[in-house]
Amino acid sequence: MAYDIVALDELLVDFTEYGRSPGGSRLFEQNPGGAPANVLAAAARCGCSTALISKVGADLHGRFLIDALAQAGVDVSGVSVPPGAFTPLAFVALSDQGERPFSFARRHSADTQLRLEDIPAGLPEQAAIFHVGSLSLTEEPARSATWQAVSRAKAAGALISYDPNYRAALWPSEAAAAEQMRALLPCADLVKLSQEETALLTGYSDPERAARALTDSGVGCAAVTLGAAGALVCANGQTGTVPGFSVPVVDTTGAGDAFWGGFLYLVRKFSKPLDRFTLEDLSTCALWGNAAAALCVGRRGGIPAMPSADEILAFLSGAQGT
């Protein structure tokens, strides 16, 4: 079976702050998440065939995640459940603006123990797009497994999609993060980064300069998410900014992933080589991604918040009619 998108990286539980108990203690809601899993869920709900390569613990959290991802339409046959390992957890506190500082329980968690032999034979090679983040680069053996999977997918002709997804608490230092995260860029065809990650990845804090630096170095398309302002896309020496949508914000968890899942869905729907995409084509992909993100932030959680293609179409129809 061929897949539109196969991803490799973490699958985790987001415990998102959700009010207070009668005694005044914080309450946290269990939500399935993890950046690559969110991307796959967003793309799957738009109609892509998707699969994830990852590891979770043989615990209640691991079973919860596998069930949630399968219900979102993602093939979970590449998610292994080793004995003795624990599922990674992220605790997310929400501000009044919907922003979220993270606290992780992840050191030596199941996903960091992903090994080459855990990658199903032939699965990276079946991807039209192979998507990877940077959290699998933080520790061995997952780092080496990631490189092997990317190499196999690229050799088989897949487009390599890369989301650096910097989380300072998971790296020994910013310099170590920059070294590992930049090392993967020469393999990447499509890169999505946030405005906060531009300097770390390229040395330029300005989104347009950063995107141009990436495409000048060989990346086929670079997209920089700009929060409520939308997204900037760059390819073939051209850049353009696609405005976002003004919507009420409940929870920004997964917004960038919703954007990228929607973006990759339209890349597949165009059904042509990446070097034949025009700036107008990529702007259309970004518009769809912006709409997906706008719907996502109006809901709680990561995977559960990802909208369907019908919801995105209805949202865009309403926005263009106003």
C-alpha positions as CSV (number, residue, x, y, z in Angstrom):
1,M,0.0,0.0,0.0
2,A,1.2,3.5,-0.8
3,Y,0.6,6.4,1.5
4,D,0.2,10.1,0.8
5,I,2.1,10.9,4.0
6,V,4.1,8.8,6.5
7,A,5.6,10.5,9.5
8,L,8.1,9.6,12.2
9,D,8.4,11.2,15.6
10,E,6.7,11.4,19.0
11,L,3.2,10.5,19.9
12,L,2.4,11.8,23.3
13,V,-0.4,12.9,25.7
14,D,-1.0,16.6,26.2
15,F,-2.4,17.2,29.7
16,T,-4.0,20.6,29.0
17,E,-5.0,22.8,31.9
18,Y,-8.8,22.8,32.3
19,G,-10.0,24.8,35.3
20,R,-9.7,24.1,39.0
21,S,-11.0,21.5,41.4
22,P,-13.3,22.5,44.2
23,G,-10.2,22.6,46.4
24,G,-8.4,25.0,44.1
25,S,-6.0,22.5,42.5
26,R,-5.4,22.7,38.7
27,L,-7.2,20.2,36.6
28,F,-5.7,18.8,33.4
29,E,-7.6,17.3,30.5
30,Q,-6.0,14.3,28.7
31,N,-5.6,15.0,25.0
32,P,-3.8,12.9,22.3
33,G,-1.1,14.8,20.6
34,G,2.5,15.1,19.4
35,A,3.4,17.3,16.4
36,P,3.8,14.7,13.7
37,A,0.6,12.8,14.9
38,N,-1.3,16.1,14.8
39,V,0.0,16.7,11.2
40,L,-1.1,13.3,10.1
41,A,-4.5,13.6,11.8
42,A,-5.1,17.0,10.0
43,A,-4.1,15.5,6.6
44,A,-6.1,12.3,7.2
45,R,-9.3,14.3,8.1
46,C,-8.9,16.1,4.7
47,G,-8.6,12.8,2.9
48,C,-5.0,11.8,2.8
49,S,-3.8,8.2,3.5
50,T,-1.4,8.5,6.4
51,A,0.7,6.3,8.7
52,L,2.9,7.0,11.8
53,I,6.1,5.4,12.9
54,S,6.7,5.8,16.6
55,K,6.7,4.1,20.0
56,V,4.5,4.4,23.0
57,G,4.5,2.8,26.4
58,A,2.6,-0.4,27.3
59,D,0.4,1.7,29.6
60,L,-3.0,3.3,29.7
61,H,-1.7,6.5,27.9
62,G,-0.2,4.4,25.1
63,R,-3.4,2.6,24.5
64,F,-5.4,5.9,24.6
65,L,-3.1,7.4,21.9
66,I,-3.2,4.5,19.5
67,D,-7.0,4.4,19.7
68,A,-7.3,8.2,19.2
69,L,-5.0,8.2,16.2
70,A,-6.7,5.3,14.6
71,Q,-10.1,7.0,15.1
72,A,-8.6,10.1,13.3
73,G,-7.9,7.8,10.3
74,V,-4.2,7.3,10.7
75,D,-2.6,3.9,10.1
76,V,-1.0,3.0,13.5
77,S,0.6,-0.3,12.4
78,G,4.0,1.4,12.6
79,V,3.5,2.4,16.3
80,S,5.2,-0.2,18.5
81,V,4.6,-0.8,22.2
82,P,7.7,-2.1,23.9
83,P,7.5,-3.6,27.4
84,G,8.9,-1.5,30.2
85,A,8.9,1.9,28.4
86,F,6.6,4.7,29.3
87,T,4.5,7.0,27.1
88,P,5.8,10.6,26.9
89,L,3.7,13.3,28.5
90,A,3.4,17.0,28.1
91,F,1.6,19.3,30.7
92,V,0.3,22.4,29.0
93,A,-0.8,25.5,30.9
94,L,-3.1,27.9,29.0
95,S,-2.9,31.7,29.3
96,D,-5.9,34.0,28.7
97,Q,-4.7,34.4,25.1
98,G,-4.6,30.6,24.5
99,E,-0.8,30.4,24.6
100,R,0.8,27.4,26.3
101,P,4.0,26.9,28.2
102,F,5.0,23.2,28.3
103,S,6.4,20.9,31.0
104,F,7.6,17.5,29.7
105,A,7.9,14.0,31.2
106,R,9.9,12.5,28.4
107,R,13.5,11.6,29.4
108,H,14.1,8.0,28.1
109,S,10.5,7.7,27.1
110,A,9.3,5.1,24.6
111,D,9.6,7.4,21.6
112,T,13.3,8.2,22.3
113,Q,14.0,4.5,22.2
114,L,12.9,4.0,18.6
115,R,15.4,1.8,16.8
116,L,16.0,1.0,13.1
117,E,14.5,-2.5,13.7
118,D,11.3,-0.8,14.9
119,I,10.7,0.8,11.5
120,P,8.4,-1.5,9.5
121,A,10.1,-2.9,6.4
122,G,9.1,-0.8,3.3
123,L,7.0,1.8,5.2
124,P,9.3,4.8,4.6
125,E,9.6,3.8,1.0
126,Q,5.8,3.8,0.5
127,A,5.4,7.5,1.3
128,A,4.8,10.2,-1.3
129,I,5.7,12.6,1.5
130,F,7.8,11.6,4.5
131,H,7.4,14.0,7.4
132,V,9.7,14.3,10.4
133,G,10.1,16.6,13.3
134,S,13.2,17.3,15.4
135,L,12.2,15.8,18.8
136,S,13.4,12.4,17.5
137,L,16.8,14.0,17.1
138,T,17.2,14.8,20.8
139,E,18.4,11.4,21.9
140,E,19.9,8.1,20.7
141,P,18.8,5.6,19.4
142,A,15.9,7.6,17.9
143,R,18.3,10.0,16.3
144,S,20.0,7.4,14.2
145,A,16.7,5.7,13.4
146,T,15.3,9.0,12.1
147,W,18.3,9.5,9.8
148,Q,18.0,6.0,8.4
149,A,14.3,6.4,7.8
150,V,14.7,9.8,6.1
151,S,17.5,8.4,3.9
152,R,15.4,5.4,2.9
153,A,12.3,7.5,2.0
154,K,14.4,10.0,0.0
155,A,16.1,7.3,-1.9
156,A,12.7,5.9,-2.8
157,G,11.6,9.3,-4.2
158,A,9.6,10.7,-1.4
159,L,9.4,14.4,-0.7
160,I,10.9,15.1,2.7
161,S,8.8,17.4,4.9
162,Y,10.5,18.8,8.0
163,D,9.1,20.7,11.0
164,P,11.9,21.7,13.4
165,N,9.4,22.2,16.3
166,Y,11.9,23.6,18.8
167,R,11.2,22.8,22.5
168,A,14.0,24.2,24.6
169,A,13.3,22.0,27.6
170,L,14.1,18.9,25.6
171,W,17.6,19.9,24.5
172,P,20.8,20.3,26.6
173,S,21.4,23.7,25.1
174,E,20.3,26.0,22.3
175,A,23.5,25.4,20.5
176,A,23.0,21.6,20.6
177,A,19.5,22.0,19.3
178,A,20.6,24.3,16.4
179,E,23.4,21.8,15.4
180,Q,21.1,18.8,15.2
181,M,18.1,20.7,13.8
182,R,20.1,22.3,11.0
183,A,21.8,19.1,10.1
184,L,18.6,17.7,8.6
185,L,17.9,20.7,6.4
186,P,19.9,19.5,3.4
187,C,17.5,16.5,3.2
188,A,14.4,18.6,3.3
189,D,12.2,19.5,0.3
190,L,9.4,21.2,2.4
191,V,10.1,23.0,5.6
192,K,7.6,24.6,8.0
193,L,8.9,26.7,10.9
194,S,7.5,29.2,13.3
195,Q,8.5,32.8,13.5
196,E,10.3,32.0,16.8
197,E,12.4,29.4,15.1
198,T,13.8,31.4,12.2
199,A,16.9,32.6,13.8
200,L,17.7,29.3,15.4
201,L,17.5,27.5,12.0
202,T,18.9,30.1,9.7
203,G,20.6,32.9,11.7
204,Y,18.0,35.4,10.5
205,S,15.1,36.5,12.6
206,D,13.2,38.1,9.7
207,P,10.8,35.5,8.3
208,E,11.4,36.5,4.6
209,R,15.2,36.5,5.0
210,A,15.0,33.2,6.8
211,A,12.7,31.6,4.2
212,R,15.0,32.8,1.4
213,A,18.0,31.4,3.1
214,L,16.4,28.0,3.3
215,T,15.3,27.9,-0.4
216,D,18.7,29.3,-1.5
217,S,20.4,26.4,0.3
218,G,18.2,23.8,-1.6
219,V,14.9,23.5,0.2
220,G,12.2,23.4,-2.4
221,C,9.6,25.3,-0.3
222,A,9.8,27.1,3.0
223,A,6.8,28.2,5.0
224,V,6.9,30.4,8.1
225,T,3.9,30.5,10.3
226,L,3.1,34.0,11.6
227,G,0.4,33.3,14.2
228,A,-2.8,35.4,13.6
229,A,-1.0,37.2,10.7
230,G,-1.1,34.0,8.6
231,A,2.0,32.5,6.9
232,L,4.8,33.4,4.6
233,V,5.7,31.0,1.7
234,C,8.9,31.0,-0.4
235,A,9.9,29.0,-3.4
236,N,11.8,29.6,-6.7
237,G,13.2,33.0,-5.5
238,Q,9.7,34.3,-4.7
239,T,8.0,35.0,-1.4
240,G,4.4,35.9,-0.5
241,T,2.4,36.3,2.7
242,V,-1.0,34.8,3.0
243,P,-3.1,36.5,5.7
244,G,-4.7,34.5,8.5
245,F,-8.2,34.7,9.9
246,S,-9.4,36.6,12.9
247,V,-11.2,34.0,15.1
248,P,-11.8,33.5,18.9
249,V,-9.0,31.5,20.4
250,V,-9.6,28.7,22.9
251,D,-6.4,26.7,22.7
252,T,-3.4,27.2,20.3
253,T,-2.2,23.7,20.8
254,G,-1.7,22.0,17.4
255,A,-2.3,25.2,15.3
256,G,0.9,25.0,13.4
257,D,0.4,21.3,12.9
258,A,-3.1,21.9,11.5
259,F,-1.6,24.4,9.1
260,W,1.0,22.0,7.9
261,G,-1.3,19.0,7.7
262,G,-3.7,21.1,5.5
263,F,-0.8,22.5,3.5
264,L,0.6,19.0,2.7
265,Y,-2.9,17.8,1.9
266,L,-3.2,20.4,-0.9
267,V,0.4,19.7,-2.1
268,R,-0.7,16.1,-2.7
269,K,-4.0,17.2,-4.3
270,F,-2.1,19.3,-6.9
271,S,-0.5,16.1,-8.1
272,K,2.6,17.5,-9.7
273,P,6.3,17.7,-8.9
274,L,7.3,20.3,-6.3
275,D,9.5,22.2,-8.8
276,R,6.4,22.9,-10.9
277,F,4.6,24.7,-8.1
278,T,4.1,28.4,-8.6
279,L,3.9,30.9,-5.8
280,E,0.2,31.1,-6.4
281,D,-0.1,27.3,-5.9
282,L,1.8,27.5,-2.6
283,S,-0.3,30.4,-1.5
284,T,-3.4,28.4,-2.1
285,C,-1.9,25.6,0.1
286,A,-1.1,28.2,2.8
287,L,-4.7,29.6,2.6
288,W,-6.1,26.1,3.2
289,G,-3.6,25.6,6.0
290,N,-4.5,29.0,7.6
291,A,-8.2,28.0,7.6
292,A,-7.3,24.6,9.2
293,A,-5.4,26.4,11.9
294,A,-8.2,28.9,12.5
295,L,-10.6,26.1,13.1
296,C,-8.1,24.3,15.3
297,V,-7.6,27.2,17.7
298,G,-11.3,27.4,18.4
299,R,-11.2,23.9,19.9
300,R,-9.4,22.2,22.7
301,G,-6.5,19.7,22.3
302,G,-4.3,18.5,19.4
303,I,-5.6,15.6,17.4
304,P,-9.3,16.1,18.4
305,A,-9.2,19.7,17.2
306,M,-8.2,18.9,13.6
307,P,-10.9,19.9,11.1
308,S,-12.2,17.9,8.2
309,A,-12.0,19.1,4.5
310,D,-15.8,19.9,4.6
311,E,-15.3,22.1,7.6
312,I,-12.4,23.9,6.0
313,L,-14.4,24.4,2.7
314,A,-17.4,25.8,4.6
315,F,-15.1,28.1,6.7
316,L,-13.4,29.4,3.5
317,S,-16.7,29.9,1.8
318,G,-18.0,31.9,4.8
319,A,-14.8,33.9,5.1
320,Q,-14.8,34.8,1.4
321,G,-18.5,35.7,1.5
322,T,-18.0,38.3,4.2
